[in-house]
Amino acid sequence: MAKTHITILVENTARGPGLLAEHGLAYWIEHGGQQVLIDSGQGQVLVGNAFKLGIVLSQIDALVLSHGHYDHTGGVVDALRMNQSVVIYAHPAASAPKYIHEPDGSAREIGMSHMAKKAIGEPHH
């Protein structure tokens, strides 16, 4: 039976020398010779943390987006820039606008960036 290895690339805390934390989430899963990135954090620490942990993002086989908030999709552009043949799994509504209502009654956009939407909309063979 193949072993599964899960590495946390991005989360609210950082546990390891030189790793950085940010609000968001990204997991790197290795199983049966396949590499899957689940979410990509806000995008500020994904590449650096991957490098420090010995993860080669260009070896990604699939990208899974749990939902379309900025803190889970911010690193999409960087992840896909390194490998254009990535299979992408996301709900069709992941790229739909998302807002949060502030205490003062205003709304703030918290969805996927325009660049991330463009990246997942491009053909990936």
N, C-alpha and C positions, 0 to 999 in steps of 0.2 A: 504494500500500500504506500502510495506517495505521501511524503510529509508536506504539511502546509506550514509556511512561515509567514507571519504577519509582522510588519514593521510600521510603527506609528511615525509618520513623517511630519505631521502638523497637528497640534492641539493646543489648548489653552495653557499647558504647562510644558516645560522642557526638562527632560531628565537625561542628561548626558553632556559630556564636555563639548562646548562650542555649539550646541544645538540652540535654536531660537524658538520661542513660542509666539503664537498669535491666536486670536479668536478664530476658530474654524477647525476643520478636520480634514485629514488625508491619511489613508492607509495604503501600504504597498503589500500586496499579497502574492506570494510565490507558491505555486502548486503544480506539480506534474510538468515542469518545464515552462509553464506559462506565468507571466507577470501581469498583474491587474492593479491599476490605481483606482481606489475608491475615493472619490472626491479629491479636491486639490487645494483646500484651504483658501485663504484670501489671496495668496499669490506672492506674498513678500518673503516667505521663508522656505517654500517647497524645494526649490532648486538647491539652495545652500544646505539644507538639512539632508536632502537626498545624497548630495556629494559627501558630506561628513559621515554618513552612515554606510557609504559604499554602494548605494543604490544607483544604477545606471538607468536614468529615465528614458533613454533612447531605446531600451529593451522592452518598453511597455507593449503588451499585446492588446489590452482592452482598458477602456476608461469607463467606470460606472459612476454616474452622478445620482446621488440619493435624492436630491432636490435642487431647485434652482436659486438658492440664496447665495449671495456674494461670498460668504465665508466658506462655502463648499465648492465654488466654481472659479474663484479668482486666479488659480494657477493653471487653468485649462489651456490657455494660449501657450505657456511655457511647456507644458506636458506634450502637447500636440506638435509643437514646433520641432521637437526632436525626433519625431517618428510620424509620418503621414499615413501609415497603414494601420492605424489603431482602430479597433472596433469600438464604437461608442454605444453605451446603453444608458438611455435617459428617458424619462416619461416625456411625452410630447409637450406637456405644460411646463416643463423645467425652464424653458426660455421665455415663458409668459411674464409680463411685469409683476413684480411683487412689491408690496408696500407695508410699512409699519406705521401705525397711528401714534403720534407723539402726544404727550400729556396736554400740550397746548392746542390740540385739535388738528394740527398740521399732519401731513403724511410725508414719509421719507422712503425713497426707493431703496430696496434691499435685495433686488434680484441680480441676475447674471449680467455682467457687463456686456456692452455692445461687441467688444472684441472677442469675448468668450462665445457669444451667440454666433458670431461670424465663423469662429474656428470650428464649432461643432456642426455648422451648416455646410461647411465645405466638404466635398467628396473625399472620403477616406476609403481606399481600396484595400 
